[in-house]
Structure formats: C-alpha cells, structure tokens
Amino acid sequence: MSIKTKVLTKSLWVFHAATSPCNNCDIEIIDVLTPRHDVERFGMVLVGSVRHADVLLVTGVPNYKTKERLKKLYSQVSQPCLVIAIGNCACGRMMFKESYNSPCAVDDIVPVSAYVPGCPPKPEAMIAAVVKLIDKLK
Amino acid sequence: MMAILNYLIFPGFLFSACIGLLAGWVDRKVTARIQYRVGPPWYQNFMDIAKLFTKEIIVPEGAKLTFLLAPFLGLLSSILVATILGKSLDINFSGFIGDLIVVLYLLTIPAIALIIGASSSQNPLASVGASREIKLVLAYELPFILSMITVIIKSGTVIQIGNILGHQFSAGSNIASFSGALAFVAVLFCVQAKLGFVPFDASEAEQEIMGGVLIEYSGMPLAIFKLTKAILLYTLPLFLIIMFMGKDVSPLFLIGKYILILVIIILIKNTNPRLRIDQALSFFWGPVTVIAAIALILAMLGL
C-alpha cells in the first residue's frame, strides 16, 4: 500500500450529498458521527465544503433537478474522491424505479465505490461498508 | 545561515508546526471527551495535513493569483513570529528594539491572508466569510493593543520582548498585579478570536456558510492554512506566557503554563455557542475594551 492510500484511509473527510432523500438515511448518517459510534476515532469528520471532501455520501433517488446538482458536485471535488451510495434508494431506486420523476440511478451519474443497502441502513452497516472500502483500496 | 536554520527548523517552522499539530490534537481529544466521545489518535492532525498535500489542487474559474499566494503569506508571517518568540526565550539573544511592535503587526497577517484568499476566490459564501473576518479583526485589535500597552507600561516602557522578559524576571510576572490580571483576561478573549475558535468562528462557520473563508480551498493551499492555524495555536499562548507570565520560563514551567492556557482556551471553546458577528463586535468594543482600558489606567497609576 502506498503512502498516498495510507494517509487517505486514515483521514477520510465526508461530505453529505442529499439527492432528494426522505431524510431517514440522513438521520442514520448523523448517528454514525455522534457519541454512540464516534467515527472521529478513525479520522472521519463531516466537512461543510465539497472541495475538502474525500468521500461523498449520496442518499435518495436523484430526480431531474438533483441529478444535475449531483453531477456538478462530483465535478467540483478534488480527486481522489470516493462515492458511497447510502440506502436502498441510492443503491437501486427500489420502488421509484418506474416513477415519472426518476430519470436515472445514482451510479448512472457518478462512479459509486460502495453500496450500503437498507431502508434506512444501520450505522453499523455504514461502518462495515467503509471498512470494506478501505480494504478494497489497499 | 544560522538564521535560516532557526527559521526553518528550531524554533521556527518544523518545531512550531509539530507542537501546534499536537496541540490541535489535544483540542480535538478534550472536545471529544467533553462530548462523551473517544476522539482521534494523536497522529490524526499529521495524517490530515499529509492527506491534503496528496490531493488535487483546484483553482476556481476567475480566481486571481492571490488565491494561491495568500496561504503562504499567512504561513511565512506566523513562522516569523514563532521564530522571534522562540529565540527571545534564549537568554543570550538580545533581539532588536521594537520587536514587540513587529510581532503585533505580524500576528494580524494570518487573518489578512485569509481575507485576501477568500475574496479572490470569487465565491459568494467566501466573501461573506471574508467580510465577517474583517469585522472580527477590527473588533479584537483594539483591546489587544490596549492590553499590550498595559504590559509595556508595566515593564517600564520598553518595546523589546527580551527586556519585558528581563523586567518580569526581576520584578515578578505581570499577571500578578491588578492591571496585569485584567489585561490578561481581555487579551485571552482576543486570542480566542485570533485563533478563530468558537464563540468567535463566525467567519468559517461550517454549519451556516459551509467553511466560509476556506470554502474554495482544496489540497495543498488548504493544508497550508491548517498549518498556519496550528502554528498560531503554538505561538499565541507562548506570546501570552512571555508577556504576562515571564517570571520563570525554564522548560518545565513553560510547558505547564502552555498547557494551562491551552486548556483554558479549549474550555472556553467547548462551553460557548457561536456568537453572531454583531454580537462579537459589541462584545469586543464593549466589555473587553472597557476591561483593557481599566487595566491601562491602573497600570498608569502604578498598580
């Protein structure tokens, strides 16, 4: 493993990109950061600006408006940047697949590195996903 | 040659950056313990800086050259302050007349670098942050300078850091008098604002203006800003120790006093909500300036 990957995996800064979710996944993401699970132990912090981010957490089904926003967001991050799709909606659109306002899935817009299914996924599931992602990077 | 080594290694860049990043870890760890969390490991800030150096640097469209130069301006001046202060603790180093004035000027440059960088980045949220930073600088400089004048008068009107230390060595610490203690209280709030810590972090409020002045920075320039902040976290408490607690600056006492001031700053940070910029302004121009002015009058009366 190169030094570049090593320092990246030791300090993953997370940006929360909500593409019209129902807010359940967002609440579970906040759970990961709060004292119960405290991922700052592993150097993960939530950042305000997408320019500082190493990981995009995408929640929800993109619609015609948020699709463009997500594309723009991904073009603004400084590489290397990973994308994690949180929740059933972001993973495969589930019951919104045939919906009139759902043009495409998240992985049609940006390259997704990890999928976390669940409605909403448990905080433990998200931590497990990050651990698997770090193993994959190595 | 020696001067360059002093500037780059000890007590300049390398030393002050390492101490500053460790102090930044103390800050994160104490914050985590107060919030009943575990907190990051001790090398976390070093990892963050190393990671930022490996990331891509993005220059937004329409940004001026100053966007990339501003971080270095802040870093170079804060290293210079760290070097001057570190060398003035050396008993054989005499310094030059007026080095206190130079330090006072250099300490405002990191804030000015933030303002220049933010306003050349063409981002509306960054310009909101820059305007808040300008107001904050205007707010805290007045009580800061007043407190420093108090120290100068207490030390027999000398403007040389070595002489102020020497005066305290023979006549006792400045903080052990009424005027010194009041000036110390005033200057502690100013240091809090200079470091950009809560309750005076309106210029880079993560939750409302998404990082404010730092919003467009990525990769290496962001790392330089973080390093500047780390060096200031080492420099400003050291400056307070030299100005107010200079009676005994042997290494053990120095470390003890540094940790004491650091913990006070962290506790203020963790027990207060963020002030709006107008509240910060009226706080500094109201109570804090009054305290500093009373300290100045007491010092002139010889108390």
Interface residues (C-beta under 8 A of the other chain):
Chain A: I3 K4 V7 L8 K10 S11 P35 D38 E40 R41 F42 G43 V47 G48 S49 R51 H52 D54 Q76 S78 Q79 P80
Chain B: R28 A32 Q35 Y36 R37 V38 G39 P40 P41 Q44 M47 D48 A50 K51 T54 K55 E56 I57 I58 E206 Q207 I209 M210 G211 L214 I215 E216 Y217 S218 G219 L222
